[in-house]
Amino acid sequence: MPIRWYGPANPEDPTYRHFARIVNLCLHGGAFAAINSGLWFVQGLRHPWSHLDWFTGTWAVLLVVHLAVVVGLRPQTEPQRPS
């Protein structure tokens, strides 16, 4: 099921901005998985690349930092009032 935003696109809305950050994180993760799996596959078919592990590790750290930023900037929820 695709991710969708139901409602008007308001860049001033904190929930909408958080949703945009989540979509960007998903795109970042997908690009990481596709490119790195392709590079490792090609490396297995051909000659070893000495710096591929550093490339993958650095990109993985950047992906984790991106995740930390998305989680850190999530909008605060209002506490529920007892009824």
DRENMARGU-105424 format. One record per atom (N, C-alpha, C, CB): residue in three letters; z, x, y. Coordinates in Angstrom, 2 decimals. Glycine has a CB too. Layout:
REM residues N
 residuo       Z       X       Y
     ALA       Z       X       Y
...
END
This chain:
REM residues 83
 residuo       Z       X       Y
     MET    0.00    0.85   -1.17
     MET    0.00    0.00    0.00
     MET    0.00    0.90    1.23
     MET    1.22   -0.97    0.00
     PRO   -0.95    0.71    2.12
     PRO   -1.04    1.58    3.29
     PRO    0.10    1.30    4.28
     PRO   -2.39    1.41    3.98
     ILE    0.41    2.33    5.04
     ILE    1.41    2.19    6.10
     ILE    0.74    1.47    7.25
     ILE    2.00    3.58    6.55
     ARG    1.39    0.44    7.77
     ARG    0.83   -0.31    8.89
     ARG    1.91   -0.56    9.94
     ARG    0.24   -1.65    8.41
     TRP    1.42   -0.70   11.16
     TRP    2.30   -1.07   12.26
     TRP    1.91   -2.49   12.66
     TRP    2.18   -0.07   13.48
     TYR    2.82   -3.41   12.49
     TYR    2.56   -4.80   12.85
     TYR    3.18   -5.06   14.20
     TYR    3.13   -5.78   11.77
     GLY    2.37   -5.31   15.15
     GLY    2.84   -5.58   16.50
     GLY    2.01   -4.78   17.50
     GLY    4.33   -5.23   16.64
     PRO    2.34   -4.94   18.77
     PRO    1.58   -4.21   19.79
     PRO    1.92   -2.72   19.76
     PRO    1.88   -4.80   21.19
     ALA    0.91   -1.90   20.02
     ALA    1.11   -0.45   20.08
     ALA    1.68   -0.09   21.44
     ALA   -0.22    0.32   19.81
     ASN    2.98    0.13   21.50
     ASN    3.65    0.47   22.74
     ASN    4.24    1.87   22.61
     ASN    4.75   -0.57   23.08
     PRO    3.63    2.89   23.24
     PRO    4.14    4.24   23.12
     PRO    5.55    4.43   23.71
     PRO    3.20    5.19   23.79
     GLU    6.01    3.48   24.48
     GLU    7.37    3.57   25.04
     GLU    8.43    3.11   24.05
     GLU    7.46    2.75   26.32
     ASP    8.03    2.40   23.01
     ASP    8.96    1.88   22.00
     ASP    9.41    3.03   21.09
     ASP    8.30    0.74   21.17
     PRO   10.73    3.28   20.99
     PRO   11.21    4.38   20.15
     PRO   10.86    4.19   18.67
     PRO   12.70    4.52   20.29
     THR   10.83    2.96   18.20
     THR   10.48    2.72   16.80
     THR    9.01    3.04   16.56
     THR   10.77    1.26   16.42
     TYR    8.15    2.71   17.50
     TYR    6.73    3.03   17.38
     TYR    6.52    4.54   17.40
     TYR    5.93    2.37   18.52
     ARG    7.23    5.27   18.28
     ARG    7.10    6.74   18.31
     ARG    7.58    7.35   17.01
     ARG    7.90    7.32   19.49
     HIS    8.67    6.81   16.44
     HIS    9.17    7.32   15.17
     HIS    8.14    7.05   14.06
     HIS   10.53    6.67   14.81
     PHE    7.54    5.89   14.08
     PHE    6.51    5.55   13.11
     PHE    5.34    6.54   13.22
     PHE    6.02    4.11   13.32
     ALA    4.94    6.87   14.43
     ALA    3.86    7.84   14.63
     ALA    4.24    9.21   14.09
     ALA    3.50    7.94   16.13
     ARG    5.50    9.61   14.28
     ARG    5.95   10.90   13.73
     ARG    5.92   10.89   12.21
     ARG    7.36   11.23   14.23
     ILE    6.28    9.76   11.59
     ILE    6.26    9.65   10.13
     ILE    4.83    9.74    9.62
     ILE    6.91    8.34    9.67
     VAL    3.89    9.08   10.29
     VAL    2.49    9.14    9.88
     VAL    1.98   10.57   10.00
     VAL    1.62    8.18   10.74
     ASN    2.32   11.27   11.07
     ASN    1.89   12.66   11.23
     ASN    2.49   13.55   10.14
     ASN    2.29   13.17   12.62
     LEU    3.75   13.29    9.77
     LEU    4.37   14.05    8.68
     LEU    3.64   13.80    7.36
     LEU    5.85   13.69    8.55
     CYS    3.25   12.58    7.11
     CYS    2.50   12.26    5.89
     CYS    1.15   12.98    5.87
     CYS    2.29   10.74    5.76
     LEU    0.48   13.01    7.00
     LEU   -0.79   13.73    7.08
     LEU   -0.58   15.23    6.87
     LEU   -1.47   13.48    8.44
     HIS    0.48   15.77    7.44
     HIS    0.81   17.18    7.29
     HIS    1.08   17.50    5.81
     HIS    2.02   17.56    8.16
     GLY    1.86   16.64    5.15
     GLY    2.16   16.85    3.74
     GLY    0.92   16.73    2.87
     GLY    3.19   15.86    3.29
     GLY    0.06   15.79    3.18
     GLY   -1.18   15.64    2.42
     GLY   -2.11   16.83    2.58
     GLY   -1.89   14.38    2.84
     ALA   -2.23   17.33    3.80
     ALA   -3.06   18.51    4.04
     ALA   -2.48   19.72    3.32
     ALA   -3.18   18.79    5.56
     PHE   -1.16   19.86    3.35
     PHE   -0.50   20.96    2.65
     PHE   -0.81   20.90    1.16
     PHE    1.03   20.91    2.89
     ALA   -0.65   19.73    0.57
     ALA   -0.88   19.59   -0.87
     ALA   -2.34   19.84   -1.24
     ALA   -0.45   18.19   -1.34
     ALA   -3.26   19.27   -0.48
     ALA   -4.68   19.40   -0.81
     ALA   -5.17   20.83   -0.63
     ALA   -5.50   18.46    0.06
     ILE   -4.86   21.43    0.49
     ILE   -5.38   22.78    0.77
     ILE   -4.74   23.81   -0.14
     ILE   -5.14   23.15    2.23
     ASN   -3.43   23.75   -0.30
     ASN   -2.77   24.75   -1.13
     ASN   -3.11   24.61   -2.60
     ASN   -1.27   24.66   -0.95
     SER   -3.22   23.39   -3.09
     SER   -3.60   23.24   -4.50
     SER   -5.02   23.75   -4.72
     SER   -3.47   21.77   -4.94
     GLY   -5.90   23.51   -3.76
     GLY   -7.26   24.04   -3.86
     GLY   -7.30   25.55   -3.83
     GLY   -8.11   23.49   -2.76
     LEU   -6.52   26.15   -2.94
     LEU   -6.49   27.61   -2.86
     LEU   -5.93   28.23   -4.13
     LEU   -5.66   28.06   -1.65
     TRP   -4.87   27.65   -4.67
     TRP   -4.29   28.18   -5.91
     TRP   -5.25   27.99   -7.08
     TRP   -2.95   27.51   -6.21
     PHE   -6.00   26.91   -7.10
     PHE   -6.99   26.69   -8.15
     PHE   -8.09   27.74   -8.07
     PHE   -7.58   25.28   -8.05
     VAL   -8.61   27.98   -6.87
     VAL   -9.66   28.98   -6.69
     VAL   -9.13   30.36   -7.04
     VAL  -10.20   28.95   -5.24
     GLN   -7.89   30.64   -6.70
     GLN   -7.31   31.93   -7.04
     GLN   -7.25   32.09   -8.56
     GLN   -5.90   32.07   -6.43
     GLY   -6.94   31.04   -9.28
     GLY   -6.90   31.11  -10.73
     GLY   -8.28   31.35  -11.35
     GLY   -6.32   29.84  -11.29
     LEU   -9.32   30.88  -10.70
     LEU  -10.67   31.08  -11.22
     LEU  -11.23   32.45  -10.88
     LEU  -11.59   30.01  -10.68
     ARG  -10.85   32.97   -9.75
     ARG  -11.44   34.23   -9.27
     ARG  -10.39   35.33   -9.29
     ARG  -12.02   34.06   -7.83
     HIS  -10.40   36.15   -8.31
     HIS   -9.46   37.27   -8.24
     HIS   -8.19   36.84   -7.51
     HIS  -10.09   38.48   -7.54
     PRO   -7.06   37.50   -7.78
     PRO   -5.82   37.13   -7.09
     PRO   -5.85   37.54   -5.61
     PRO   -4.62   37.79   -7.79
     TRP   -5.32   36.66   -4.79
     TRP   -5.17   36.94   -3.36
     TRP   -3.72   37.33   -3.13
     TRP   -5.58   35.70   -2.48
     SER   -3.52   38.49   -2.58
     SER   -2.16   39.03   -2.48
     SER   -1.28   38.27   -1.50
     SER   -2.23   40.48   -2.07
     HIS   -1.85   37.61   -0.54
     HIS   -1.05   36.96    0.50
     HIS   -1.00   35.44    0.37
     HIS   -1.59   37.31    1.85
     LEU   -1.49   34.89   -0.72
     LEU   -1.49   33.44   -0.87
     LEU   -0.07   32.89   -1.00
     LEU   -2.32   33.03   -2.08
     ASP    0.81   33.63   -1.67
     ASP    2.19   33.15   -1.79
     ASP    2.89   33.13   -0.43
     ASP    2.97   34.03   -2.76
     TRP    2.59   34.10    0.43
     TRP    3.17   34.09    1.78
     TRP    2.61   32.94    2.61
     TRP    2.92   35.42    2.49
     PHE    1.32   32.70    2.47
     PHE    0.69   31.60    3.19
     PHE    1.32   30.26    2.79
     PHE   -0.82   31.59    2.92
     THR    1.44   30.05    1.49
     THR    2.02   28.80    0.99
     THR    3.49   28.69    1.39
     THR    1.89   28.72   -0.53
     GLY    4.24   29.76    1.28
     GLY    5.65   29.73    1.65
     GLY    5.88   29.45    3.13
     GLY    6.30   31.03    1.29
     THR    5.07   30.09    3.97
     THR    5.20   29.87    5.42
     THR    4.85   28.43    5.77
     THR    4.28   30.84    6.19
     TRP    3.79   27.92    5.18
     TRP    3.39   26.54    5.46
     TRP    4.44   25.57    4.94
     TRP    2.03   26.22    4.83
     ALA    5.05   25.86    3.78
     ALA    6.10   25.00    3.25
     ALA    7.32   24.98    4.18
     ALA    6.52   25.47    1.84
     VAL    7.67   26.13    4.75
     VAL    8.78   26.18    5.70
     VAL    8.45   25.35    6.94
     VAL    9.10   27.64    6.11
     LEU    7.21   25.45    7.42
     LEU    6.81   24.64    8.58
     LEU    6.85   23.15    8.25
     LEU    5.40   25.04    9.04
     LEU    6.50   22.78    7.04
     LEU    6.56   21.38    6.62
     LEU    8.01   20.89    6.58
     LEU    5.91   21.21    5.24
     VAL    8.92   21.72    6.12
     VAL   10.34   21.35    6.10
     VAL   10.89   21.24    7.52
     VAL   11.17   22.38    5.29
     VAL   10.46   22.13    8.41
     VAL   10.88   22.04    9.82
     VAL   10.34   20.75   10.43
     VAL   10.38   23.27   10.64
     HIS    9.11   20.40   10.12
     HIS    8.53   19.14   10.61
     HIS    9.34   17.95   10.11
     HIS    7.05   19.01   10.16
     LEU    9.73   17.98    8.84
     LEU   10.57   16.92    8.28
     LEU   11.91   16.85    9.01
     LEU   10.80   17.14    6.78
     ALA   12.52   18.00    9.30
     ALA   13.80   18.01   10.01
     ALA   13.65   17.43   11.41
     ALA   14.35   19.44   10.08
     VAL   12.55   17.71   12.08
     VAL   12.32   17.15   13.42
     VAL   12.17   15.64   13.34
     VAL   11.07   17.79   14.07
     VAL   11.42   15.15   12.36
     VAL   11.23   13.70   12.22
     VAL   12.56   13.02   11.95
     VAL   10.23   13.39   11.08
     VAL   13.36   13.58   11.06
     VAL   14.67   12.98   10.75
     VAL   15.61   13.09   11.95
     VAL   15.30   13.66    9.51
     GLY   15.57   14.22   12.64
     GLY   16.45   14.41   13.79
     GLY   16.12   13.53   14.98
     GLY   16.40   15.83   14.22
     LEU   14.88   13.14   15.13
     LEU   14.47   12.33   16.28
     LEU   14.37   10.84   15.96
     LEU   13.14   12.81   16.80
     ARG   14.85   10.44   14.79
     ARG   14.76    9.00   14.47
     ARG   15.62    8.20   15.45
     ARG   15.20    8.73   13.00
     PRO   15.18    7.00   15.77
     PRO   15.94    6.20   16.74
     PRO   17.27    5.74   16.14
     PRO   15.11    4.98   17.18
     GLN   18.25    5.66   17.00
     GLN   19.58    5.20   16.58
     GLN   19.56    3.69   16.41
     GLN   20.68    5.63   17.60
     THR   20.21    3.22   15.37
     THR   20.30    1.79   15.16
     THR   21.57    1.26   15.81
     THR   20.28    1.45   13.65
     GLU   21.47    0.04   16.28
     GLU   22.65   -0.58   16.89
     GLU   23.60   -1.04   15.80
     GLU   22.24   -1.77   17.81
     PRO   24.91   -0.86   16.00
     PRO   25.84   -1.30   14.96
     PRO   25.83   -2.83   14.84
     PRO   27.27   -0.80   15.27
     GLN   25.97   -3.31   13.63
     GLN   25.99   -4.74   13.38
     GLN   27.33   -5.33   13.80
     GLN   25.70   -5.04   11.89
     ARG   27.29   -6.43   14.48
     ARG   28.52   -7.12   14.89
     ARG   28.94   -8.08   13.78
     ARG   28.31   -7.88   16.23
     PRO   30.21   -8.07   13.42
     PRO   30.65   -9.03   12.39
     PRO   30.55  -10.45   12.93
     PRO   32.10   -8.72   11.92
     SER   30.13  -11.37   12.09
     SER   29.97  -12.75   12.56
     SER   31.11  -13.62   12.13
     SER   28.68  -13.33   12.05
END
